[in-house]
Amino acid sequence: MSNGAVFDVAIIGAGAAGMMCAAVAGQRGRKVVLIDHAAKLAEKIRISGGGRCNFTNLGTTHQQFISNNVRFCRSALSAYTPQDFLALLAKYKVSWHEKHKGQLFCDHSSEDIIHVLRAECELGKVAWRMGCSVNDISQQEDQSFVLQTSAGTIRATKLVVATGGMAIPQLGASDYGMKIARQFGLKVVEPRPALVPLTFDADTWRRFSTLAGVSLETVVATGAGKNKSFFHEDLLFTHKGLSGPAILQISSYWEPGSPIMLNLQPTLNLESGLIDKKSGNRQQLLTVLGGMWPKRLAECWLENMGITADTRLADMPDKKIRELAALIHDWQLIPTGTAGYKKAEVMKGGVDTAELDQKTMQTKKLPGLYFIGEVVDVTGWLGGYNFQWAWASGVACGQAL
């Protein structure tokens, strides 16, 4: 094996999964090279969680993930848990806090996570090729791989693809990992943006565009019967549609052309609440509704229902109150699409899990070729789950190498 640098393992993609895998394999005695086209390390980690990195979720099980085979991720997730990652952070004295529903963030900065991963890679004597593009990959007769890169030829016994998904292309995200999968004849589940704001056609949304910036607690659902999914989270109105945790969560389940159902006041029964207050009440309906809801939303809602701002609650027929309450508790609308990969936090879809061994992440057809992290058809909910999948799949692969 002459001509070029020779390694046991070449890993394409120096993000969360790639660095974790490199560190584990390197510390187990493998000679590892980590290749990334970006000149700056781990930009996605750096910007995540508002710069604090929501690095895991204490409640992680396979049930917070979406995949054609959701059981696939169970093995890796149970073998490397949030507690295991916390033990790694403790080794480097990284402090953290729990924010909401098991979501853990760095106290200081997401740079702490990057520092830990880089330090672990250094312990494993990992070689780096940053700002390095891979122009061609071929598999030799002895099943090893030859990579033609902008930094010269790299030969490796094993190849790990950890290139992430297509979300946030402005940071260099692309479909490169899926191109590699297709090159080697592997099935790919059609990718699409996930954890992403939903958009509506301009005419439908014009009457709500004044609400941009209004946020409220909501229950959002999509689908029907056994396929119905719902989340109880905050919703945010934007100029073009809806965002906030509730919408990002449901976007991963929403199918184009189907409606989403929103309960915009999940903590109160508006019908009985308003009817009970009605008797002898001299207040305007807007004042009463504004006490239960964001005032701007109450104004816009009544205007869209043709109810004037000075209408008194006492003058509202019960039938009209029921109509108002029903619409607030079950507002149904059909998004025209999503805000796309530029605004998506992750990609849904990717390399079909049927092609991979769940314990090692190795492809079944091609020994020596592995896929880990977001490039695989495993997509977590909002709240640290996708990072936990990156750590767990990276460790599973690193140990197998």
N, C-alpha and C positions, 0 to 999 in steps of 0.2 A: 504493500500500500504506500507507494511514494506519491510524489506530486501533490503538495498541499498539506495543510495542517490536519493531523489525525486525532480523533477523539473517540471515546466510548459512546458518548451521547451528544447530539446536537439538538438544542431546543430553540425553536423559532418563536419569539414573543417573550419579552422580558417584563410582562405585567405580573399581576398577582399570582396566577397559577404557574406561569413559567418560572418565576424566581423561586417560588416555594418548591417546585419540582427539582430545580437545579440544586438548591441548597441541600435537599434530602439526598439526592443521588450523589452529589459531590462528597458529602460527609460520610457516605457509605462506600467511598473509595473509587467511584467512577470518575473518569476524566471527562468533564462536562464543558461545553461551550454554549453560551447564551447569546443569541443573535436577535437584534431588534433594529428596525429601520429608523426609529426615532433617535435623535441625538440626545434627548433628555429622558431620563429614566422614569417610567411609571407615572405618566401624566394623569391617567385615569384615576389612579389611587390618590394623587395629589389634590385633584379638584373634588373628589367625592365627599359627600356629607358636609358640604359647605366648607371644605378645607379641613374638616375634623375626622373624616373617614369613618363611616358607619361599618366597622370592620367585621362584625358578626351579629348574630341574634341568638340569645340564650335559649329561645324556644325552638331551635332548628330541628325539624324532622323532614322526612321525604315529602310530607304532606303539604309543605309550603312551596312546592315546585311544580312546574308545568312541563310536560314532555309527552311524546307519543307512548313512552313506557316510563311512568313516574317511579316505578319500583327500582329502576336502574340505579338511581343515585343513592339508594338506601345503604348499600354496602360501604361506599366511601364515606358517607356522612356519619355512619355509626362508628367507623374505625377512627375518624379524626373529628372530634367534637369541638364546640366553642370553648369548652374547658381546656382542651389541649392547646388551642391558640392562645388562651389567656395565660397558660403556663409559659409559653414562649415569650409573651410580652413581659411577664414578671421577671424573666431572666435578664431583660434589658431595662427593667425598672420603668416601663411605660405605664403611665397612669391613665385611667379611663373612667367613664361614667355611663350609667344606663339612662337613656332619655325617655323612652316611651315603648311599651309593649316589647321589652326584651332587647331593644336596639342599643348596641354599645358603640360609643364614640371615644376618640382620643380626647383627653383633657387639653392637650397642648395643640397638636397639629398632625395632619395626615403624614407629614414628613417623618414622624416617629415610626410609622409602619414601614415606610420605604427604607429607613435606616436599619430596622431589624432585618428585613429581607436581604438587603445588601450585605449586612454583616454576616448573616447565616451563609450566604453564597461565598463570601471570602473565607469562612471557616472550611468550606468544601472545596477551596481552591478553584472556583469556577472561573473560566476564561470569558472575557466579555468582548462582544463585537457590536458596539453601539453605532448608530448612524450607518448601518450596514444593510444593504438590500440583497435579497436572495433572488437571483435571476433564473435559476434552473435547478431542478431536483431530479436525480435519477437513481434508480435502485440497481445495484450491480448483481452479477450472477451469485456472489456469495451472500446476497441479501443485505449488504451494507449500503449506505447512501452516500452519494456525492452531491454536494451543493456548490454551485457556481455562484459566488457572491461578489459584491463590490469590493470586498476585502480579500479576495483570492479564493482558491478552492478549499473547501472543508470536506473531509471524509469522516464519516461516523458509522459505527456499528448499528446505532439506534437513532431514530429521529422522533422528536416530540413536537407536535404542533400545538402551540398555546397562543395563537394570534388574536384571540378574542373575537367579538362580533363586529357588526357594522355600525353600532351606535356611536354617536359623537365623531363623525368623520373629520371634523375640524381638528381633532387630535391625532389624525392619521389612521383611524379605524377603517377597515376595508373587508372585503369578502375573500381575502387571500387564503385563509385557512380552508374555506369551502372549495376553493379552486384546487388546492392540494388534494383534498378528499376526492374530488371528481376525477382529477388526474389519475388517481390510483383505483378508480372504479368503485368508490364507496357511495352509498346512497346519502342524500342530503335532504332533510326536512326543510321545505320552503321557508326561508327566513322572512321576518317582518319586525318592525319596531315594536318594542314592549316597554312597559312602565313609561308611558308617553301621554302627553295631553291629547284630548279629542277635539276635533274641529267640526264646524257646521257651516253650511252655505251662508254667504253674506246676507241674503235676504231674511233667512230664518233668524239669524243672530243679531241683526241690526237693533231690534228692540231690547236686547239684553246687553249690548256692548257698553252701555253706560255703567254696568255693574262691575266692570274690570277692577279687580282688587278686593272685591267683597268675598269674604270667607265664612263658611259656616259648617257645623257638624251635619253629616248626612249619612244615610244608608243608600248605597248604590248597588244595583243588580243588573245582570244580563243573562240571557239564556232562559230556558224553561225546563220544568220537571227535574230529572236527575242531573241535567247539564246546567242548572241554574247556579250562578256564582254571585256572592254578594260580600260587601265590605262595609264596615261602620268606621268611617274616617272623615277627615275634613275635606271640604270641596272648595275650590277657588275659581271664581269667574275671571275670564281673561277677555281681551278684545276680540279674539277669534273663536272662543269656545270655553271649554272647561278643563281645569287642571287640579292640582292639589293631590294629596295622598290617595283619596278615594278614587279619583279618576285614573291616576297612574296604575293603581292596583287592578281596576276593572278592565283597563285597556288591554291587558295581557289575555283576557278571556273574551273580549268583544269580537264578534265576527262582523265584517263589513256588510252593511245592509240591514242589520238587526238593531232593535232599539236598546237603549239603556233606560232603566227605571230608577227614579230618584225619590227618596223620601226626604224632603227638605226640612222636616221638623220631627225627627225620630223620637224625641224625648217627651213630647206632649201630644195628647189627642186634641187637635185643634177644633174639631167639630163640637165636642161637648164643652171644651174650654171656652169657646166664643159664645155658644148658645147659653151656657150657664151665666156668663157675664152680661148677657143682653138686657135682662129685665131692668128698666128704669135707668139704663146707662146713658149718660149724656155725652160720653167721649166719642170722638171720631174713631171709625174703624181703623184708620191708619195709625192712630196713637196706640190703640190696644194691640194691633198686630206688630207695631214697631217695638212694643215691650217684650214680645216673644221672639223677635226675629231681627236681623240687621235692618235698620230703618230704610236705607236705600233700596234694599230688596223688596220691602213691603210696599214702598211707593211705586216701584216699577211693576210689581205683580198686580196691584190693584188697577193701575193704568192699563195694563195689557188685558185685564178682565172687563174694562169699561166701567169701573167703579170710581166715581170722582173722589178726590182727596177729602172733601168736607162731609162725606156720607157718615152719618152717626151709626154706631153699632146697633142702637135700639131700633133704627129704621130698616135694618137689613132683614129681608125675609129668611126664615130658617132654610128654605130650599137653596137660596143663594149662598148662605154660609156653608151648607153641605157641599155645594159645588166648589167653593173656594178651598175648603179643607181637603176635599178629595184630590184636587189638582196639586196642592202642596205636598200631600202625603204620597202621591203616585204620579209624578211628572214624568211622562214618557217622551223621549225624543230620539231621533235616529241621526247619529253622527255621519258626516260625509266622509270622514277619514281621520287620520292622526296627524300630529305635527311633524311626523317623520323622524328619520334617524338623527337629525341634528338636535332634536329635543328629547330623544329617547334615552333612557338610562341604560337599557340593555337591548339585546336582540333575542327574539324568540325563534326557535328552530335551530338548524345547524346540522352537524354530522349525526346521522341516525344512530341512536344508541344500540340498535340491533346489530350494528357493525362492530361494536366494541365489547370487550370483556369488562364487566362491571367492577371486578376486583383490581385490575391492573391498568385499565384504559387502553390496552393494546388492541389494534384491529385484529379481527378474527381471520381475515383473508391474508394479511401481510404481516408476518412476525417482524417485530422491530420497529413498527410504525404505531405511534400513540397520538391520541387527541385528548386534550384536557381543557377545563374551564369553559368559558362562554361559547367557544366555537362548537361545543357539543350541544345537542338538543336537550338541554336542561336549563330551565329559566326559573329563577326564584322570585318570590314576592319582593316588594319594596321592604327595606328594613334590615339590611345586612346579610340576607340569605345568599345573595349571589357571591359575595366575598367568601362566605363559608364554603360554598361549592368550589370556588377557586382553590382555597386552602386544601380542602379534603381530596379533590381530584388530583391536585398537584402532589400531595403526600402519597396517595395510593400509587400513582405512576412512579414517583421517585423511589419508593421502596421496591417496586417491581423491577426497576432498572438495575 
